[in-house]
């Protein structure tokens, strides 16, 4: 009997699979959360490393799994370097804002712009670090290109997205993904991105219209209902009595305000319900646009799969909050009776504060664990399992290239709160 027969059927050349069991990931996340509390957050560098090793090593492409060889100590050092850069920057911005009180808005705006630029720079450098620590069949991935150029491009596109109320988002995503993939390679196999901004726009336009339509209709109705001449004259007088009389004489003002708030509520509800659709559309579009040389990636991801992940998250979150409320209520009742018997008001306040802090930590960590396991890792698993490769044989003749990058970008991303898996 051959070795192939003993090992079972070989995966198809273009097959992508996720081999990990959810139970193992639950244990990894719960253990990590407990150690985060014990170490006051320092363990997060080791937790991030363990998470990546789990996800990478369980992602199989054409019969071989990815390997993550980054170290937690590298993330820690990168974070310390980032703090050394950011603390003087924060101090300089604070001093500028205090010394120029008359135009304090200007230093604040400049500071936010600098931080936004640093955030985009950090995202690009962090991606470079993760890629150069990712190995497949003994060959590492690589990323080159200017992080500052990427940051400027990203900020310009985000400005366009804001000005166009989100309509430029598809072209923004296509542009920055093309930049990233143009400077990405697997060994000597160059990457590129072929996703079309127009294609994403046409797929997402119904969602944008569904969210924007209630607000647009409410604004048009408000324009027709309100007597703008009377309103502007009343505002010019600045008299509360005049405004009160105007509102009494023009009940349309109250109706217009109600329409606006109601429309915002409806739009928000539609946005929440439609978000999994948006996530599925963008993720499928992104995966299907990835290319490495002759290797083409396509995605069979379905909207229903993303909805199930988010519904599971809501269900688990509800059950978790129910358990916290039940256990916490019993604990508060028991501890409260014990403390009241002491008749010490300061002790009562101290115990109440301690219980509040403990409940807050449990709720925050528990919610984060549920999200990371059910949604974040769930989307990774779905992305892998629904992806297919064409011309995968091109991966067999790749020569090694590229060098490992520093973890400064990871540190900056962590310190600025924009880091990720």
PyMOL commands that set and color helices and strands:
alter all, ss='L'
color gray80, all
select helices_A, chain A and resi 3-7+22-38+44-57+72-99+101-132+147-163+169-182+197-225+228-237+240-249+252-288+303-340+345-385+392-397+408-416
alter helices_A, ss='H'
color red, helices_A
select strands_A, chain A and resi 16-18+59-61+64-68+134-136+139-143+184-186+189-193+290-292+295-299+387-390
alter strands_A, ss='S'
color yellow, strands_A
deselect
rebuild
show_as cartoon
